[in-house]
Amino acid sequence: MSAMSAHIALTALVVHDYDEAIDFYTRALGFDLVEDTARPDGSRWVVVRPKGAKESALLLARAKDADQRSRVGDQTGGRVGFFLYTDDFAADHERMTAEGVRFLEEPRHETYGSVAVFQDLYGNRWDLLQPA
């Protein structure tokens, strides 16, 4: 019996609006828009991923009801829930700051790497991280 090869392909991120989310992730964070396909029910299948990423991406899923809308921006209860790795922390931090991304702290240089917490357009917390 051979071992199965697996990876996490998509992580759903609940958003208020497809177009504003696409704009933020592609412009402010520099992600690529991989797919934006209309679905018969009026929703869209919208996938974005960091430039150069091969296996992981975000599915931008528009909230469908009040329960889902209440979770937009706080999917992880206020903790950092997303980790954006970079190989050039200083350049990405500078570019993102210029695009209006809100960093919640000054960059830190820890034993595991350079890191700073930022918020996406809805308030979800992310780490921008360059591993040591």
Chimera marker file (.cmm) of the C-alpha trace (Angstrom):
<marker_set name="trace">
<marker id="1" x="0.000" y="0.000" z="0.000" r="1" g="1" b="0" radius="0.5"/>
<marker id="2" x="1.433" y="3.386" z="-0.947" r="1" g="1" b="0" radius="0.5"/>
<marker id="3" x="1.250" y="6.492" z="1.230" r="1" g="1" b="0" radius="0.5"/>
<marker id="4" x="-1.268" y="9.098" z="0.151" r="1" g="1" b="0" radius="0.5"/>
<marker id="5" x="0.066" y="12.503" z="-0.768" r="1" g="1" b="0" radius="0.5"/>
<marker id="6" x="-2.184" y="15.300" z="0.490" r="1" g="1" b="0" radius="0.5"/>
<marker id="7" x="-2.205" y="19.028" z="1.097" r="1" g="1" b="0" radius="0.5"/>
<marker id="8" x="-4.661" y="21.727" z="2.116" r="1" g="1" b="0" radius="0.5"/>
<marker id="9" x="-5.680" y="23.382" z="-1.139" r="1" g="1" b="0" radius="0.5"/>
<marker id="10" x="-8.206" y="26.007" z="-0.053" r="1" g="1" b="0" radius="0.5"/>
<marker id="11" x="-9.147" y="27.827" z="3.118" r="1" g="1" b="0" radius="0.5"/>
<marker id="12" x="-12.523" y="29.583" z="3.071" r="1" g="1" b="0" radius="0.5"/>
<marker id="13" x="-12.505" y="33.207" z="4.181" r="1" g="1" b="0" radius="0.5"/>
<marker id="14" x="-15.979" y="34.680" z="4.704" r="1" g="1" b="0" radius="0.5"/>
<marker id="15" x="-16.268" y="38.174" z="3.181" r="1" g="1" b="0" radius="0.5"/>
<marker id="16" x="-18.981" y="40.815" z="2.788" r="1" g="1" b="0" radius="0.5"/>
<marker id="17" x="-18.404" y="41.513" z="-0.897" r="1" g="1" b="0" radius="0.5"/>
<marker id="18" x="-16.499" y="39.659" z="-3.603" r="1" g="1" b="0" radius="0.5"/>
<marker id="19" x="-15.206" y="42.681" z="-5.488" r="1" g="1" b="0" radius="0.5"/>
<marker id="20" x="-13.909" y="44.604" z="-2.461" r="1" g="1" b="0" radius="0.5"/>
<marker id="21" x="-12.216" y="41.435" z="-1.198" r="1" g="1" b="0" radius="0.5"/>
<marker id="22" x="-10.636" y="40.756" z="-4.598" r="1" g="1" b="0" radius="0.5"/>
<marker id="23" x="-9.375" y="44.346" z="-4.701" r="1" g="1" b="0" radius="0.5"/>
<marker id="24" x="-7.815" y="44.136" z="-1.232" r="1" g="1" b="0" radius="0.5"/>
<marker id="25" x="-6.143" y="40.773" z="-1.700" r="1" g="1" b="0" radius="0.5"/>
<marker id="26" x="-4.809" y="41.486" z="-5.197" r="1" g="1" b="0" radius="0.5"/>
<marker id="27" x="-3.870" y="45.149" z="-4.758" r="1" g="1" b="0" radius="0.5"/>
<marker id="28" x="-2.901" y="45.531" z="-1.106" r="1" g="1" b="0" radius="0.5"/>
<marker id="29" x="-1.472" y="42.059" z="-0.500" r="1" g="1" b="0" radius="0.5"/>
<marker id="30" x="-0.270" y="41.385" z="-4.052" r="1" g="1" b="0" radius="0.5"/>
<marker id="31" x="-2.132" y="38.074" z="-4.436" r="1" g="1" b="0" radius="0.5"/>
<marker id="32" x="-3.074" y="36.616" z="-7.813" r="1" g="1" b="0" radius="0.5"/>
<marker id="33" x="-6.708" y="36.147" z="-8.759" r="1" g="1" b="0" radius="0.5"/>
<marker id="34" x="-6.802" y="32.464" z="-9.735" r="1" g="1" b="0" radius="0.5"/>
<marker id="35" x="-10.505" y="32.071" z="-10.462" r="1" g="1" b="0" radius="0.5"/>
<marker id="36" x="-13.692" y="34.116" z="-10.439" r="1" g="1" b="0" radius="0.5"/>
<marker id="37" x="-16.549" y="31.999" z="-11.732" r="1" g="1" b="0" radius="0.5"/>
<marker id="38" x="-20.263" y="32.796" z="-11.477" r="1" g="1" b="0" radius="0.5"/>
<marker id="39" x="-22.389" y="30.011" z="-10.018" r="1" g="1" b="0" radius="0.5"/>
<marker id="40" x="-26.042" y="29.270" z="-10.823" r="1" g="1" b="0" radius="0.5"/>
<marker id="41" x="-27.203" y="30.319" z="-7.338" r="1" g="1" b="0" radius="0.5"/>
<marker id="42" x="-25.837" y="33.870" z="-7.786" r="1" g="1" b="0" radius="0.5"/>
<marker id="43" x="-22.702" y="33.259" z="-5.754" r="1" g="1" b="0" radius="0.5"/>
<marker id="44" x="-19.203" y="33.182" z="-7.194" r="1" g="1" b="0" radius="0.5"/>
<marker id="45" x="-16.257" y="30.807" z="-6.843" r="1" g="1" b="0" radius="0.5"/>
<marker id="46" x="-13.439" y="33.255" z="-6.114" r="1" g="1" b="0" radius="0.5"/>
<marker id="47" x="-9.929" y="31.978" z="-5.430" r="1" g="1" b="0" radius="0.5"/>
<marker id="48" x="-6.855" y="34.107" z="-4.673" r="1" g="1" b="0" radius="0.5"/>
<marker id="49" x="-3.369" y="33.100" z="-3.645" r="1" g="1" b="0" radius="0.5"/>
<marker id="50" x="-0.015" y="34.709" z="-2.927" r="1" g="1" b="0" radius="0.5"/>
<marker id="51" x="2.198" y="35.175" z="-5.980" r="1" g="1" b="0" radius="0.5"/>
<marker id="52" x="4.274" y="32.051" z="-6.481" r="1" g="1" b="0" radius="0.5"/>
<marker id="53" x="2.093" y="29.828" z="-4.276" r="1" g="1" b="0" radius="0.5"/>
<marker id="54" x="1.329" y="26.456" z="-5.815" r="1" g="1" b="0" radius="0.5"/>
<marker id="55" x="-0.717" y="24.418" z="-3.360" r="1" g="1" b="0" radius="0.5"/>
<marker id="56" x="-2.571" y="26.763" z="-1.015" r="1" g="1" b="0" radius="0.5"/>
<marker id="57" x="-5.108" y="29.485" z="-1.729" r="1" g="1" b="0" radius="0.5"/>
<marker id="58" x="-8.046" y="31.350" z="-0.218" r="1" g="1" b="0" radius="0.5"/>
<marker id="59" x="-11.631" y="30.824" z="-1.277" r="1" g="1" b="0" radius="0.5"/>
<marker id="60" x="-13.325" y="34.195" z="-0.816" r="1" g="1" b="0" radius="0.5"/>
<marker id="61" x="-16.841" y="33.170" z="0.214" r="1" g="1" b="0" radius="0.5"/>
<marker id="62" x="-19.531" y="35.858" z="0.455" r="1" g="1" b="0" radius="0.5"/>
<marker id="63" x="-21.560" y="35.564" z="3.657" r="1" g="1" b="0" radius="0.5"/>
<marker id="64" x="-25.011" y="34.176" z="2.882" r="1" g="1" b="0" radius="0.5"/>
<marker id="65" x="-26.956" y="35.011" z="6.037" r="1" g="1" b="0" radius="0.5"/>
<marker id="66" x="-26.844" y="36.962" z="9.300" r="1" g="1" b="0" radius="0.5"/>
<marker id="67" x="-24.980" y="34.178" z="11.097" r="1" g="1" b="0" radius="0.5"/>
<marker id="68" x="-22.197" y="34.134" z="8.502" r="1" g="1" b="0" radius="0.5"/>
<marker id="69" x="-22.119" y="37.959" z="8.294" r="1" g="1" b="0" radius="0.5"/>
<marker id="70" x="-21.552" y="38.099" z="12.057" r="1" g="1" b="0" radius="0.5"/>
<marker id="71" x="-18.332" y="36.134" z="11.596" r="1" g="1" b="0" radius="0.5"/>
<marker id="72" x="-16.790" y="38.271" z="8.852" r="1" g="1" b="0" radius="0.5"/>
<marker id="73" x="-13.573" y="39.732" z="10.230" r="1" g="1" b="0" radius="0.5"/>
<marker id="74" x="-13.469" y="37.596" z="13.350" r="1" g="1" b="0" radius="0.5"/>
<marker id="75" x="-13.279" y="34.032" z="12.120" r="1" g="1" b="0" radius="0.5"/>
<marker id="76" x="-10.660" y="33.088" z="14.717" r="1" g="1" b="0" radius="0.5"/>
<marker id="77" x="-11.988" y="34.877" z="17.789" r="1" g="1" b="0" radius="0.5"/>
<marker id="78" x="-9.499" y="37.756" z="17.628" r="1" g="1" b="0" radius="0.5"/>
<marker id="79" x="-6.303" y="35.742" z="17.367" r="1" g="1" b="0" radius="0.5"/>
<marker id="80" x="-3.966" y="35.584" z="14.385" r="1" g="1" b="0" radius="0.5"/>
<marker id="81" x="-5.495" y="33.009" z="12.106" r="1" g="1" b="0" radius="0.5"/>
<marker id="82" x="-3.597" y="33.463" z="8.852" r="1" g="1" b="0" radius="0.5"/>
<marker id="83" x="0.137" y="33.431" z="8.173" r="1" g="1" b="0" radius="0.5"/>
<marker id="84" x="1.600" y="35.041" z="5.063" r="1" g="1" b="0" radius="0.5"/>
<marker id="85" x="5.175" y="33.898" z="4.565" r="1" g="1" b="0" radius="0.5"/>
<marker id="86" x="7.580" y="36.077" z="2.601" r="1" g="1" b="0" radius="0.5"/>
<marker id="87" x="11.183" y="35.890" z="1.520" r="1" g="1" b="0" radius="0.5"/>
<marker id="88" x="11.584" y="39.704" z="1.695" r="1" g="1" b="0" radius="0.5"/>
<marker id="89" x="9.918" y="40.962" z="4.852" r="1" g="1" b="0" radius="0.5"/>
<marker id="90" x="11.165" y="44.563" z="4.629" r="1" g="1" b="0" radius="0.5"/>
<marker id="91" x="10.025" y="45.071" z="1.022" r="1" g="1" b="0" radius="0.5"/>
<marker id="92" x="6.630" y="43.446" z="1.558" r="1" g="1" b="0" radius="0.5"/>
<marker id="93" x="6.028" y="45.362" z="4.796" r="1" g="1" b="0" radius="0.5"/>
<marker id="94" x="6.889" y="48.632" z="3.047" r="1" g="1" b="0" radius="0.5"/>
<marker id="95" x="4.712" y="47.850" z="-0.006" r="1" g="1" b="0" radius="0.5"/>
<marker id="96" x="1.747" y="46.740" z="2.105" r="1" g="1" b="0" radius="0.5"/>
<marker id="97" x="2.016" y="49.804" z="4.346" r="1" g="1" b="0" radius="0.5"/>
<marker id="98" x="2.039" y="52.035" z="1.245" r="1" g="1" b="0" radius="0.5"/>
<marker id="99" x="-1.144" y="50.249" z="0.069" r="1" g="1" b="0" radius="0.5"/>
<marker id="100" x="-2.869" y="51.132" z="3.346" r="1" g="1" b="0" radius="0.5"/>
<marker id="101" x="-2.631" y="47.772" z="5.108" r="1" g="1" b="0" radius="0.5"/>
<marker id="102" x="-3.076" y="48.349" z="8.847" r="1" g="1" b="0" radius="0.5"/>
<marker id="103" x="-0.249" y="46.845" z="10.894" r="1" g="1" b="0" radius="0.5"/>
<marker id="104" x="-1.052" y="46.428" z="14.581" r="1" g="1" b="0" radius="0.5"/>
<marker id="105" x="2.570" y="46.486" z="15.709" r="1" g="1" b="0" radius="0.5"/>
<marker id="106" x="6.036" y="47.434" z="14.622" r="1" g="1" b="0" radius="0.5"/>
<marker id="107" x="8.046" y="44.650" z="12.974" r="1" g="1" b="0" radius="0.5"/>
<marker id="108" x="9.648" y="42.247" z="15.466" r="1" g="1" b="0" radius="0.5"/>
<marker id="109" x="12.703" y="40.115" z="14.963" r="1" g="1" b="0" radius="0.5"/>
<marker id="110" x="12.250" y="36.866" z="16.857" r="1" g="1" b="0" radius="0.5"/>
<marker id="111" x="14.354" y="33.704" z="16.922" r="1" g="1" b="0" radius="0.5"/>
<marker id="112" x="11.951" y="32.145" z="14.401" r="1" g="1" b="0" radius="0.5"/>
<marker id="113" x="12.028" y="35.135" z="12.033" r="1" g="1" b="0" radius="0.5"/>
<marker id="114" x="10.793" y="38.651" z="11.291" r="1" g="1" b="0" radius="0.5"/>
<marker id="115" x="7.088" y="39.183" z="11.954" r="1" g="1" b="0" radius="0.5"/>
<marker id="116" x="4.394" y="41.838" z="12.216" r="1" g="1" b="0" radius="0.5"/>
<marker id="117" x="0.658" y="41.418" z="12.774" r="1" g="1" b="0" radius="0.5"/>
<marker id="118" x="-1.683" y="43.125" z="10.320" r="1" g="1" b="0" radius="0.5"/>
<marker id="119" x="-5.411" y="43.179" z="9.661" r="1" g="1" b="0" radius="0.5"/>
<marker id="120" x="-7.153" y="42.483" z="6.399" r="1" g="1" b="0" radius="0.5"/>
<marker id="121" x="-9.954" y="44.775" z="5.212" r="1" g="1" b="0" radius="0.5"/>
<marker id="122" x="-12.455" y="43.073" z="7.529" r="1" g="1" b="0" radius="0.5"/>
<marker id="123" x="-10.281" y="42.883" z="10.634" r="1" g="1" b="0" radius="0.5"/>
<marker id="124" x="-8.989" y="39.300" z="10.439" r="1" g="1" b="0" radius="0.5"/>
<marker id="125" x="-5.528" y="39.147" z="11.967" r="1" g="1" b="0" radius="0.5"/>
<marker id="126" x="-2.583" y="37.919" z="9.923" r="1" g="1" b="0" radius="0.5"/>
<marker id="127" x="1.136" y="37.489" z="10.523" r="1" g="1" b="0" radius="0.5"/>
<marker id="128" x="3.470" y="38.737" z="7.823" r="1" g="1" b="0" radius="0.5"/>
<marker id="129" x="6.378" y="36.406" z="8.498" r="1" g="1" b="0" radius="0.5"/>
<marker id="130" x="9.830" y="35.809" z="7.073" r="1" g="1" b="0" radius="0.5"/>
<marker id="131" x="11.163" y="32.638" z="8.708" r="1" g="1" b="0" radius="0.5"/>
<marker id="132" x="14.715" y="32.765" z="10.041" r="1" g="1" b="0" radius="0.5"/>
<link id1="1" id2="2" r="1" g="1" b="0" radius="0.2"/>
<link id1="2" id2="3" r="1" g="1" b="0" radius="0.2"/>
<link id1="3" id2="4" r="1" g="1" b="0" radius="0.2"/>
<link id1="4" id2="5" r="1" g="1" b="0" radius="0.2"/>
<link id1="5" id2="6" r="1" g="1" b="0" radius="0.2"/>
<link id1="6" id2="7" r="1" g="1" b="0" radius="0.2"/>
<link id1="7" id2="8" r="1" g="1" b="0" radius="0.2"/>
<link id1="8" id2="9" r="1" g="1" b="0" radius="0.2"/>
<link id1="9" id2="10" r="1" g="1" b="0" radius="0.2"/>
<link id1="10" id2="11" r="1" g="1" b="0" radius="0.2"/>
<link id1="11" id2="12" r="1" g="1" b="0" radius="0.2"/>
<link id1="12" id2="13" r="1" g="1" b="0" radius="0.2"/>
<link id1="13" id2="14" r="1" g="1" b="0" radius="0.2"/>
<link id1="14" id2="15" r="1" g="1" b="0" radius="0.2"/>
<link id1="15" id2="16" r="1" g="1" b="0" radius="0.2"/>
<link id1="16" id2="17" r="1" g="1" b="0" radius="0.2"/>
<link id1="17" id2="18" r="1" g="1" b="0" radius="0.2"/>
<link id1="18" id2="19" r="1" g="1" b="0" radius="0.2"/>
<link id1="19" id2="20" r="1" g="1" b="0" radius="0.2"/>
<link id1="20" id2="21" r="1" g="1" b="0" radius="0.2"/>
<link id1="21" id2="22" r="1" g="1" b="0" radius="0.2"/>
<link id1="22" id2="23" r="1" g="1" b="0" radius="0.2"/>
<link id1="23" id2="24" r="1" g="1" b="0" radius="0.2"/>
<link id1="24" id2="25" r="1" g="1" b="0" radius="0.2"/>
<link id1="25" id2="26" r="1" g="1" b="0" radius="0.2"/>
<link id1="26" id2="27" r="1" g="1" b="0" radius="0.2"/>
<link id1="27" id2="28" r="1" g="1" b="0" radius="0.2"/>
<link id1="28" id2="29" r="1" g="1" b="0" radius="0.2"/>
<link id1="29" id2="30" r="1" g="1" b="0" radius="0.2"/>
<link id1="30" id2="31" r="1" g="1" b="0" radius="0.2"/>
<link id1="31" id2="32" r="1" g="1" b="0" radius="0.2"/>
<link id1="32" id2="33" r="1" g="1" b="0" radius="0.2"/>
<link id1="33" id2="34" r="1" g="1" b="0" radius="0.2"/>
<link id1="34" id2="35" r="1" g="1" b="0" radius="0.2"/>
<link id1="35" id2="36" r="1" g="1" b="0" radius="0.2"/>
<link id1="36" id2="37" r="1" g="1" b="0" radius="0.2"/>
<link id1="37" id2="38" r="1" g="1" b="0" radius="0.2"/>
<link id1="38" id2="39" r="1" g="1" b="0" radius="0.2"/>
<link id1="39" id2="40" r="1" g="1" b="0" radius="0.2"/>
<link id1="40" id2="41" r="1" g="1" b="0" radius="0.2"/>
<link id1="41" id2="42" r="1" g="1" b="0" radius="0.2"/>
<link id1="42" id2="43" r="1" g="1" b="0" radius="0.2"/>
<link id1="43" id2="44" r="1" g="1" b="0" radius="0.2"/>
<link id1="44" id2="45" r="1" g="1" b="0" radius="0.2"/>
<link id1="45" id2="46" r="1" g="1" b="0" radius="0.2"/>
<link id1="46" id2="47" r="1" g="1" b="0" radius="0.2"/>
<link id1="47" id2="48" r="1" g="1" b="0" radius="0.2"/>
<link id1="48" id2="49" r="1" g="1" b="0" radius="0.2"/>
<link id1="49" id2="50" r="1" g="1" b="0" radius="0.2"/>
<link id1="50" id2="51" r="1" g="1" b="0" radius="0.2"/>
<link id1="51" id2="52" r="1" g="1" b="0" radius="0.2"/>
<link id1="52" id2="53" r="1" g="1" b="0" radius="0.2"/>
<link id1="53" id2="54" r="1" g="1" b="0" radius="0.2"/>
<link id1="54" id2="55" r="1" g="1" b="0" radius="0.2"/>
<link id1="55" id2="56" r="1" g="1" b="0" radius="0.2"/>
<link id1="56" id2="57" r="1" g="1" b="0" radius="0.2"/>
<link id1="57" id2="58" r="1" g="1" b="0" radius="0.2"/>
<link id1="58" id2="59" r="1" g="1" b="0" radius="0.2"/>
<link id1="59" id2="60" r="1" g="1" b="0" radius="0.2"/>
<link id1="60" id2="61" r="1" g="1" b="0" radius="0.2"/>
<link id1="61" id2="62" r="1" g="1" b="0" radius="0.2"/>
<link id1="62" id2="63" r="1" g="1" b="0" radius="0.2"/>
<link id1="63" id2="64" r="1" g="1" b="0" radius="0.2"/>
<link id1="64" id2="65" r="1" g="1" b="0" radius="0.2"/>
<link id1="65" id2="66" r="1" g="1" b="0" radius="0.2"/>
<link id1="66" id2="67" r="1" g="1" b="0" radius="0.2"/>
<link id1="67" id2="68" r="1" g="1" b="0" radius="0.2"/>
<link id1="68" id2="69" r="1" g="1" b="0" radius="0.2"/>
<link id1="69" id2="70" r="1" g="1" b="0" radius="0.2"/>
<link id1="70" id2="71" r="1" g="1" b="0" radius="0.2"/>
<link id1="71" id2="72" r="1" g="1" b="0" radius="0.2"/>
<link id1="72" id2="73" r="1" g="1" b="0" radius="0.2"/>
<link id1="73" id2="74" r="1" g="1" b="0" radius="0.2"/>
<link id1="74" id2="75" r="1" g="1" b="0" radius="0.2"/>
<link id1="75" id2="76" r="1" g="1" b="0" radius="0.2"/>
<link id1="76" id2="77" r="1" g="1" b="0" radius="0.2"/>
<link id1="77" id2="78" r="1" g="1" b="0" radius="0.2"/>
<link id1="78" id2="79" r="1" g="1" b="0" radius="0.2"/>
<link id1="79" id2="80" r="1" g="1" b="0" radius="0.2"/>
<link id1="80" id2="81" r="1" g="1" b="0" radius="0.2"/>
<link id1="81" id2="82" r="1" g="1" b="0" radius="0.2"/>
<link id1="82" id2="83" r="1" g="1" b="0" radius="0.2"/>
<link id1="83" id2="84" r="1" g="1" b="0" radius="0.2"/>
<link id1="84" id2="85" r="1" g="1" b="0" radius="0.2"/>
<link id1="85" id2="86" r="1" g="1" b="0" radius="0.2"/>
<link id1="86" id2="87" r="1" g="1" b="0" radius="0.2"/>
<link id1="87" id2="88" r="1" g="1" b="0" radius="0.2"/>
<link id1="88" id2="89" r="1" g="1" b="0" radius="0.2"/>
<link id1="89" id2="90" r="1" g="1" b="0" radius="0.2"/>
<link id1="90" id2="91" r="1" g="1" b="0" radius="0.2"/>
<link id1="91" id2="92" r="1" g="1" b="0" radius="0.2"/>
<link id1="92" id2="93" r="1" g="1" b="0" radius="0.2"/>
<link id1="93" id2="94" r="1" g="1" b="0" radius="0.2"/>
<link id1="94" id2="95" r="1" g="1" b="0" radius="0.2"/>
<link id1="95" id2="96" r="1" g="1" b="0" radius="0.2"/>
<link id1="96" id2="97" r="1" g="1" b="0" radius="0.2"/>
<link id1="97" id2="98" r="1" g="1" b="0" radius="0.2"/>
<link id1="98" id2="99" r="1" g="1" b="0" radius="0.2"/>
<link id1="99" id2="100" r="1" g="1" b="0" radius="0.2"/>
<link id1="100" id2="101" r="1" g="1" b="0" radius="0.2"/>
<link id1="101" id2="102" r="1" g="1" b="0" radius="0.2"/>
<link id1="102" id2="103" r="1" g="1" b="0" radius="0.2"/>
<link id1="103" id2="104" r="1" g="1" b="0" radius="0.2"/>
<link id1="104" id2="105" r="1" g="1" b="0" radius="0.2"/>
<link id1="105" id2="106" r="1" g="1" b="0" radius="0.2"/>
<link id1="106" id2="107" r="1" g="1" b="0" radius="0.2"/>
<link id1="107" id2="108" r="1" g="1" b="0" radius="0.2"/>
<link id1="108" id2="109" r="1" g="1" b="0" radius="0.2"/>
<link id1="109" id2="110" r="1" g="1" b="0" radius="0.2"/>
<link id1="110" id2="111" r="1" g="1" b="0" radius="0.2"/>
<link id1="111" id2="112" r="1" g="1" b="0" radius="0.2"/>
<link id1="112" id2="113" r="1" g="1" b="0" radius="0.2"/>
<link id1="113" id2="114" r="1" g="1" b="0" radius="0.2"/>
<link id1="114" id2="115" r="1" g="1" b="0" radius="0.2"/>
<link id1="115" id2="116" r="1" g="1" b="0" radius="0.2"/>
<link id1="116" id2="117" r="1" g="1" b="0" radius="0.2"/>
<link id1="117" id2="118" r="1" g="1" b="0" radius="0.2"/>
<link id1="118" id2="119" r="1" g="1" b="0" radius="0.2"/>
<link id1="119" id2="120" r="1" g="1" b="0" radius="0.2"/>
<link id1="120" id2="121" r="1" g="1" b="0" radius="0.2"/>
<link id1="121" id2="122" r="1" g="1" b="0" radius="0.2"/>
<link id1="122" id2="123" r="1" g="1" b="0" radius="0.2"/>
<link id1="123" id2="124" r="1" g="1" b="0" radius="0.2"/>
<link id1="124" id2="125" r="1" g="1" b="0" radius="0.2"/>
<link id1="125" id2="126" r="1" g="1" b="0" radius="0.2"/>
<link id1="126" id2="127" r="1" g="1" b="0" radius="0.2"/>
<link id1="127" id2="128" r="1" g="1" b="0" radius="0.2"/>
<link id1="128" id2="129" r="1" g="1" b="0" radius="0.2"/>
<link id1="129" id2="130" r="1" g="1" b="0" radius="0.2"/>
<link id1="130" id2="131" r="1" g="1" b="0" radius="0.2"/>
<link id1="131" id2="132" r="1" g="1" b="0" radius="0.2"/>
</marker_set>
